[in-house]
Amino acid sequence: MEKKDNSGVLFTNNKREKETHPHYNGKATINGTEYYVSSWVKEGKNGKFLSLSFKPVQEQPVQSGRPNYGNKDFDDFLNNL
């Protein structure tokens, strides 16, 4: 299957064992980065809706136990604490 940018797929989660597990899962490519996608069917005051969660397939490495915020000045500040 071709990975088209800014698109993805969801499939029924047949391994769902707990209420906290997603109803659907799959992958999406957004701006060239691949993400795992999880989705839950929820009930709101206006009816049912889908709640989504995205997690990068390739996590960014963490240096010295601190997250990389993508801001050099802020990262330098944290590293000098």
N, C-alpha and C positions, 0 to 999 in steps of 0.2 A: 504494500500500500504506500502510495506517495505521501510524504509529509508536506502538506500545504501550509504555508505560513499563516498565522492568525486563524487557525482552525483546529478542531480536535474531535474526539469521539468519546462516547460514554457507553458502557455496557452494564447490564444488570449484574450486581454483585451476588453471585451464587454462593459465596463463602461467608455471607453475613451471619454472625452468630449472636451479636449483642445489639441492643438498640442504638448504641453509639457508633456502630460500624456503618459506613455509607451504603445507601441503597444502590448507587451506581458508581463505577470508577472507570478510568481510562487515561488517555494522554492528550495533550494539546501542545502545539508549537506556537509560541507568541514571540514575535520579533526575533525569530531564529533560535530561541531557547525552548527546550522541551520541558514540559511540566507534567507531573501526575495530577489528575483531576479527580476529586471525590465529590459526590453529590448526595444530599439527603432530601427526601420529600418531607416538607413540613406543612403545618396547618397554621394559617394566620387569620386575622379578622376578616380579610377579603377572600378567603379560600386557600386552597393548596398552592404551594410554590416550591421551587427548587433552591436550596442553599448550596453554594459551591465553595470548594477549597482547592487552592493550587499550591503545589510544592515542587521546586526545581528538581529534575531528575539528577542533575549533577550539582550537589551542594558546593558552595564556595568554601574553600579551606579557611579554617579559623586559626589565626596566629596568636600564640601565647594565651590561649583560652579566651580571647576576646573576639567578638564578631567584627567582620570587615564591613564598615558602613559605606564604602565607596567614596568617602570624602577624605582626601589625603590629609588636610589640616586637622580634621577631627580625629582620624586614626592616629596621627602623630601625637596629638594631645593625649589620647588615651594611653599610648605606649610610653609616655613620659610621666605618667602618674606614679 
